[in-house]
Amino acid sequence: MLWSALLLPSPDDTASPTDAALQALAIWALQFTPRVAVADEAVVMELAASVRLFGGWHALCDRVVSEGSELGVSQVAWAPNSLAALALARAGVQDGFRQPLDVLLDALPMDTLSAVRAHRLTLAHIGCRTLGDVRRLPRGGVGRRFDKQLLAALDQAYGRAPEVHRWIALPEGFAQRLELMFRVDDATALLFGARRLLLALCGWLAARHSGTTAFTLHWAHDAMRAKSAGDGGSLTVRTAEPTRNLEHLCRLLAEHLARVELLAPVGDLELVADEVVPLEERSASWLPDDDAGGETLPLVLERIAARLGPQRVMRPVLCEDHRPEWMCHWQPAPEPLPRKPATGSELPQPGFILSAPLKLLVRANRPYYQGELQLLAGPQRVEGGWWDRDEAAGQIRNVVRDYWVAQSAHAGMLWVFQTRLDEAPAWFLHGIFA
C-alpha cells in the first residue's frame, strides 16, 4: 500500500483549514486516484495502483509535491497507511519507507495522532511523551481508562488493523471560489489567484477524462467601493479544441485579462467550467520508447500485423543497391530482416531525396539552382541497373551518374548529379541536406 497525506496549513494556531479548501484539494487529488478522503486538516489518497500510470514513484511524488504547493499544501508525507502518513506529515517527515514504520512512529510526538492528542494531558502525567510510549502501555489498562478510538487508531497507524474511509465523490460540475490574500486593483494580477483555480480545474477535468472549451472567471469587488463600480465582473475564455493543459489555459487567460480594466479592488475569485466535453487520450507516438522498458519495435509490429494481417503492416528495408531511387523497398513487418547492406558511400548522404530528380539549368557548363552552384565534394560514380526492367513502364532502369555535394547561395547544401554516356549530359537535383 502507498498512501500520501497532503497537509493544509491552519489560518492560525487554533483554527483548521476551511471545508471548502479541503474539498477543493480533494477534488484536485481525484486525478491521481479515486481513493481520496479528508482526514482532519489533510487530504489522504491511496496511490499504489497509480504509480506506473504516472511514470513511477519519483515522478508521481514530484508532481504531487509541486502542484500541491501551488494549492497551498504545506507538507506531503508517504506511508503504508493513511493514519501513519498523516502523523508523519504533522511531524514534518516526508518519507515513511526509509525505516521500519514502527521505528518512525515510535519517535513521533503524541500530538501527531488525533486519537492520542485528545488525551495528551492525561498521558503526559503518567510519563508519555511519544507514540512509542503510549504503545508500550498495557493494552488492558488503556482500554479501560480511555475510549476505544485510542487503541483502534494505534493499531491502524501501525498497520495492525484495517482502516475505513469515506471516499470523496467527483462532482458533476466545477465551480470553486478563492479569497485573495490581499485586494487586487490590476486585472493582470488576478492571474496569480486564477492559476490556482485553473490547476484545480485541470485536476477535475483529468479525473473526468475530459477537457474544457469554455470557462468563466468571476470576480467580486471589495465591500469598500463606489456604488457605480457594481458588485464585480466576469470574463469568459473559449478554446478552439477541448483541453486541460494548465499552461495553455493560463496563457489564454492572461491575454484576456490584459484587456480588462477593474472598476474597483477585487477580493474574491470564482472559476466555473461552462463547457466540458470528453477528451480522448492519445499517445504522442506510435513507436515505443526502448528506454521505458516496454516492448521493442519489432515485437509491437509483429503484434499489430497479427491483428490486422501481414500485408497491412509494412516496414522499409535497405537493399544492396547504390541507386538512390531503389536503395529501399517495403516488405511485410513479420518477415525477417535481410542482413544490413554495406553502402560504403564516399560522400555524405542527404536527409531528403526528391521523388523524381529535378533537371537543372546549365550555363557555361555550370549547373544553376537559385544561383550558380559551387561543387564542394565529389564525384561519386553510381552505375548499374542494366538487369532491372520496369515491366509497367517498359524500360530498363539503368543509371550512369556522377554525384556531387554542391552549395547554393540561397538553397543551402544540395546533392546533384551529372548524367554520363548520354548524347546531351545534363545536371539534376536529387537531394537536399537538412
Disulfide bonds with the S-S distance in Angstrom:
none
